């Protein structure tokens, strides 16, 4: 059971995560929960490599994540070469932190491995050409990557997901020499956080907006949305960012084709990469 000190720590992190003082005190607490709730995106890294064996440890953690039917339809490419990282940074919105991180992990939905195994047995995997198989790969990659990030944070490392790796899928695939039926779902910059570039814990939506009981509640809970808009603006002000409502930010991200930054042609790109998606 939790101690008084643990309860204080839990309350502090829960308050930072949702900025809702009404969150109940948890009945239990441990260092795993502390690591998860303390998560923050890190985009500032020290010029210091990962210690030997760390990459392999993170992959072992990733392989401990759940995987549908034990198919394990994911892979990861670790990129440490500065020139390759720079080229990938150019393909992913020219984000400087990709260049600065000691390693960029590119997480893949990988159906090529099973295709190859089947081909060795003079077989074809018809099921691999359906949308379901692609979804399996994306879900597996996401579960593995999130588990690896939690493991990294438990070691004092920091990281951030890079969704912009999907802006130019064919070019990323060419840079990484990906075979057909392999897709770069996202990148992840990993390294030692630079304390001079520290960010705060970004508050998430109130739980009443994401937690449904028994059935989905279609009530949009406008009061909670407006409350979160105020919380988001407070956070941006604290971080020296331009203040903006979360609702405006979310709508801007999906309001039109241009807002997708090239990802509107994802179906075409996936076809070019060998995915049938029937």
GIKA-V941003 format. One record per residue. PHI is phi in whole degrees, 0 to 359 (999 if undefined). PSI is psi in whole degrees, 0 to 359 (NA if undefined). Layout:
phi;psi
PHI;PSI
PHI;PSI
This chain:
phi;psi
999;160
283;151
265;175
300;319
295;318
296;321
297;321
295;317
296;316
298;314
298;319
297;315
290;319
297;322
293;319
294;322
292;317
246;348
53;40
240;108
292;347
276;2
300;133
290;152
292;129
294;150
282;343
212;160
206;148
202;176
291;334
295;312
297;322
298;316
298;315
295;313
287;340
273;3
302;138
212;151
287;135
244;121
238;7
237;120
237;147
283;150
283;66
221;125
288;162
291;148
292;152
304;134
90;349
293;316
302;314
296;325
294;319
295;322
291;324
298;320
296;317
300;320
288;350
273;353
289;159
296;151
214;135
296;124
55;21
57;28
285;330
55;50
271;57
215;158
214;173
217;139
251;122
267;120
248;117
242;341
297;123
302;322
291;319
292;319
301;320
295;318
295;319
293;324
299;319
298;323
285;340
248;51
78;15
55;44
275;117
297;327
297;336
295;320
291;325
280;333
293;140
295;334
214;140
247;121
262;124
252;114
268;132
240;139
278;116
237;98
263;353
293;326
298;312
291;326
300;317
294;320
298;318
294;318
298;323
299;337
254;19
55;44
232;160
239;145
259;89
300;322
296;337
289;347
267;7
258;157
305;324
304;318
295;320
296;318
300;318
304;316
295;317
295;315
296;315
300;316
297;319
294;317
297;317
296;315
294;316
297;321
295;319
296;322
293;319
299;318
298;316
299;316
294;329
292;340
265;2
93;0
277;170
221;165
195;176
207;140
287;148
236;89
292;337
294;354
297;345
267;1
295;319
228;74
300;319
294;320
292;321
297;317
299;320
294;318
298;325
263;3
55;44
285;137
283;171
302;151
69;28
229;134
226;132
282;105
286;317
191;164
258;172
210;114
278;131
230;139
179;189
275;122
299;139
273;113
299;335
284;349
239;30
292;146
244;162
275;174
282;115
287;124
292;142
259;174
303;149
304;143
301;331
296;344
269;344
241;341
262;114
250;147
243;123
73;307
217;159
293;131
263;113
282;353
299;123
283;352
51;64
303;324
298;320
292;323
297;313
294;326
296;319
289;325
304;316
295;319
297;316
297;319
295;319
301;315
297;314
299;320
296;317
298;325
271;3
73;24
262;162
294;127
287;137
203;140
298;145
298;321
299;318
294;318
298;316
294;317
294;318
300;327
290;338
231;14
288;331
205;179
298;319
300;327
293;345
275;353
53;46
94;348
280;358
293;341
259;28
298;320
299;317
296;317
297;317
295;322
297;319
296;333
269;4
102;359
277;129
282;316
55;45
287;NA
